[in-house]
Amino acid sequence: MDFGFTAEEQAFREELREFLRQELGPEHKGRTPHDLFSREFSRKLAKKGWLGVGWPKEYGGGGRPYMEQLVYGEEMMRHRAPAGAHILAQNMVGPTLIRIGSEEQKKEYLPKILSGEITFCLGYTEPNAGTDLAACQTTAVLDGDEWVINGSKIFTSFAGQAHYAWMTVRTDPNAPKRHRGLSMFIVDMKTPGITVREMDTMWDYLQYEVFFDDVRVPKTAVVGELNKGWDYLTTALDHERVFMGGTVAQHQRFFEEVVEYAKKTERNGKPLSKDPIIRQKLAQLAIDLEVGRLFAYRVAWLLSNGIVPFSEASITKTFTSELERRLANTAVHIMGPCGTLLEGKRAPYDGYMAWEYKFSLMMAVGGGSNEIERIIIAIAGLGLPRP
């Protein structure tokens, strides 16, 4: 198993770095609303042919192998690129449509995703269906040639900016098993009966609630087979978890900033980097970052060899999300009260440390809670019985 990069992969990395340096510039912080969501930036990626970097070429994608897709993800994350306008469509909606969408859906949505023209929000989580997505209570009832949707979604990132919702609904309330009565839908967010409400969060990251009241959508809104939504949902989440491996590059940059702070900041007349406890903590994080990087590379290697990384994807997601939390905790421990400041002259790195400290809490939940990830690892990786 060779994790060295080929000349082509390294050239692609350098091309990405040069592009990102030019487009983002030194003032890009990676934590303001514009830093997270920019259609202008998405369209620039589209012009480079990078929004469908790993999609098959017959659908307009770049057809790049998995290792190059990982390189792409690493550089985007390391530079804290604003991916909110395209990341869901690029990593989840597009690949799923290519696999199970109708020809009409592919013609309608894929070109618009590749051009950066449309944005999707993810309608999975509900007030009573978070990690347990099979508890979905939003319903769709067929009425003639239309489906009538009623229910609500919560923590729906970018719902206020999205053109479409990629969502699960319950189409068979009498299914013998809860997960067998779900279907996948694409819903235009301008459809009458949809209400979007902002939610403030503790990590200064705007979220949304979405309410569906007798929302009528055409039969063609269903993606794939009716009542097979659970299968599509879990496959799409596996794909998302794979690309979470790229977050290690973001953590690496964060770590380098913490190390830099420890080197240049003095306490009691000595650099913090000479404190034995701080040195031990930083050394352990260096080890953890290397482990996380190798997890991500192993997943990419498995995919490159046609192996579905069920437990490996969950291992990577669990480890990297908890690594982010440990890293954020260590940063604030080293910086003290200043590490909790979001702005001001004494806020390290323009407040990014404080923002990351709060944001890291969410990563253990997003994409499936780590408790559920460990259940997947136990079943798929260790062959243990279901609980």
HUURTA-V669719 format. One record per backbone hydrogen bond with DSSP energy under -1.0 kcal/mol. CO is the residue of the C=O (numbers start at 1). NH is the residue of the N-H. Records with the same first field share a line. If there is no record, write none. Layout:
CO = NH  NH
This chain:
6 = 10
7 = 11
8 = 12
9 = 13
10 = 14
11 = 15
12 = 16
13 = 17
14 = 18
15 = 19
16 = 20
17 = 21
18 = 22
19 = 23
20 = 24
21 = 25
25 = 28
32 = 36
33 = 37
36 = 84
38 = 42
39 = 43
40 = 44
41 = 45
42 = 46
43 = 47
44 = 48
45 = 50
46 = 49
50 = 53
52 = 55  62
53 = 64
55 = 63
56 = 59  61
57 = 60
65 = 69
66 = 70
67 = 71
68 = 72
69 = 73
70 = 74
71 = 75
72 = 76
73 = 77
74 = 78
75 = 79
76 = 81
77 = 80
81 = 83
83 = 86  87
86 = 90
87 = 91
88 = 92  93
89 = 94
92 = 96
93 = 97
94 = 98
95 = 99
96 = 100
97 = 101
102 = 106
103 = 107
104 = 108
105 = 109
106 = 110
109 = 113
110 = 114
111 = 115
112 = 117  118
113 = 116
119 = 163  164
121 = 166
123 = 168
125 = 154
126 = 129
129 = 126
131 = 133
132 = 135
133 = 136
138 = 170
139 = 150
141 = 148
143 = 146
145 = 219
146 = 143
147 = 217
148 = 141
149 = 215
150 = 139
151 = 212
153 = 210
155 = 157
156 = 159
158 = 161  162
163 = 189
164 = 121
165 = 187
166 = 123
167 = 185
169 = 183
170 = 140
172 = 175
177 = 180
178 = 181
181 = 171  172
182 = 229
183 = 169
184 = 223
185 = 167
187 = 165
188 = 191
191 = 194
193 = 213
195 = 211
197 = 209
199 = 207
201 = 204
207 = 199
208 = 156
209 = 197
210 = 153
211 = 195
212 = 151
215 = 149
217 = 147
218 = 221
219 = 222
221 = 186
225 = 228
228 = 232
229 = 233
230 = 234
231 = 235
232 = 236
233 = 237
234 = 238
235 = 239
236 = 240
237 = 241
238 = 242
239 = 243
242 = 245
243 = 246
244 = 247
245 = 248
246 = 249
247 = 251
248 = 252
249 = 253
250 = 254
251 = 255
252 = 256
253 = 257
254 = 258
255 = 259
256 = 260
257 = 261
258 = 262
259 = 263
260 = 264
261 = 265
262 = 273
265 = 272
267 = 270
270 = 267
271 = 274
272 = 275
275 = 279
276 = 280
277 = 281
278 = 282
279 = 283
280 = 284
281 = 285
282 = 286
283 = 287
284 = 288
285 = 289
286 = 290
287 = 291
288 = 292
289 = 293
290 = 294
291 = 295
292 = 296
293 = 297
294 = 298
295 = 299
296 = 300
297 = 301
298 = 302
299 = 303
300 = 304
301 = 305
302 = 307
303 = 306
308 = 310
309 = 313
310 = 314
311 = 315
312 = 316
313 = 317
314 = 318
315 = 319
316 = 320
317 = 321
318 = 322
319 = 323
320 = 324
321 = 325
322 = 326
323 = 327
324 = 328
325 = 329
326 = 330
327 = 331
328 = 332
329 = 333
330 = 334
331 = 335
332 = 336
336 = 339
337 = 340
338 = 341
344 = 347
347 = 350
348 = 351
349 = 352
351 = 355
352 = 356
353 = 357
354 = 358
355 = 359
356 = 360
359 = 362
362 = 365  366
364 = 370
365 = 368
369 = 373
370 = 374
371 = 375
372 = 376
373 = 377
374 = 378
375 = 379
376 = 380
377 = 381  382
378 = 384
